[in-house]
């Protein structure tokens, strides 16, 4: 993804070597998702700007989203007790018994989306980048799918303007 700035620079964000490997969670919980993430993020500055670039950065990471938050836990309950009934008929009858009821309750909340930054590198020359490989990620307390999406952000600053360009990957499921 490239953008021309008002100062005459061209800034480019490059996303490469994206890899998402979903694995079964070690705790075997149905509310846990686990995986390993890899990514290369690169920033480039080119062109003949009218004002010198005073600072620049390239950042890379993943966004992670949970469908439904169940971190409040689950409550199990049970009620039990005797019952008695009497019929007014001929012949009269008395019925004695027992009753038991169970219940399960939880609080569902909308899931959240969070950024997992892998790092930021100064963009002091025309090109800078960072590569991360096999970063472990784990989400607990999530009912439903967990999605991850990569991002690379390149930002530059001149005395006159600040500019940012972003590139995003496709969602993958853990």
N, C-alpha and C positions, 0 to 999 in steps of 0.2 A: 504494500500500500504506500503510495507516494503522494506528496502534497507540495505545492509551490507556496512559499511564504510571501508576505508583503514586502520583505526585505530582499527578495530575489533568490533565496536559497531553495533547494529541493531537498526535502527530508523524506527518508524511506524507512519503513519498518518491515523487517523480513522475519517470517516465522518458518522454521525448518526443523526437520528430524523430530516431529511430534510423535509421541508414542504413549498409548494408554494401555496398561495391562491390568485387567481386573483379576483378582484372586479371591478364593473363598476366605472369609475372615477366620483368623486363628481361634477366636472365641466361639465360632459356630453359631453366633446369635443371628436370628432373623432380622434384627434391627441394626445390624452392623454391615457396612460395606468397606472393602479394602482394595487397594490397588497400588501400582507403581507408575510414576509419570516421568517422561523425559521430554526435553524441548531445547531448541536452539533459538535464541532471539538475537537479532542483529539490527543495528542502526547505521544509517549512512547519511552523510551530508554532501551534497554536490551543488554545482552551479557557481555563479559569480554574484554573490550577494553584495548589496550596496553598503551594508553595515556588518562589521565583524561579529562572528558568533562568540559570545562571552562564556557560555556554558551549555552543556548538553548531557543528556543521559539516555540510556536504553535500559528498560526494565522488562522482565518476562516472568510469567507465572501462569497459574490456572485459576479460574473461577469454579466454585463447586456449589451445587445446589441440591438440597434435600426436599423431597416432595412433601412429607408430613412429619412434623416433630412430635415424638412420643416420649420425650425425656421426663415428663412428669411421672412416668411409671404406670404400673397396673395395680389396681386394688381388687383383691378377692374377698368376697364376703359370703356368709352363710347364716341362715336363720333356721331354727328348728324348734318344734314344740308339740305338745299333745293337742289333739282335737277331740271334740265330743259333739254328738248330734243326737237329738231325740225327736222321734216322729210322733205326731199325734194322729194315730190311726189305730185300726183294730187288727191285730193285737198291737199294743204299743211296743216301740223298739228303741233301744239305746245303742248307738254306734260309737265306739271309741277307737281312736287311731292316732297316728303321728304324721307330721308334715315337715318337710325340709325343702328349703329354697336356697339356691345359690345365685350369686351375681358376680359379674366382672365389670369393672369400670376403668376408664382412662380418660385423659384429656388430650384431644387432638388439637394441635396448633398448626398454622400454616408453616411450611418449611422456609428455610432462609437460603440466601445466596451469599457466599463469602469469597474474598480473594485470598489466594495462597501465593504470595510473592516469592519467587525463586531468587531474586536478587536484582540489583541495579548496578550498572557500570557507567563510569564517566565516558562521555563521548567527546574526547579531547581532540581527535583528528577526524579524518573523513569517514572512518569506519571503526566500530567497536561492537562487541557482542559478548554473550555469555551462553554457556552450555551446561545443562544439568541433566543427569542421567540416573534413572532408577530412584526417584524421590518417593518415599513411602507416604501414603495418605490413607487415613482411616476416619470414617464417620460413624458415630454411635447415635442411637436413639432416633433412627429415621425409618419410617414406614413408607414403603414404595421405592421408586427408583431414585438413584443418586446420579446426577449428571455432572461432568466436568467439561470445561471449555478453555482452551489455551488463549493467552493474549501476549502481545508484545507492544510496548509503548515507547515511542521515541519523542523526546522533548528537547527543544533548543531555545536558547534565550539570547537576544541581542539587546543593546541599549534601547532599541525602539519597540521591539515586539517579543512576545513569548508564543511559541507554536508547539503543538502536540499532534502526533499522528498515531493511530492505533490499528492493529490488525488482530482479528479474532479467528480461532479455529472453529471447526464444527463440533457440536456436542457429542460426547461419548458417555456411555453408561458404565458404572462400576458394578 
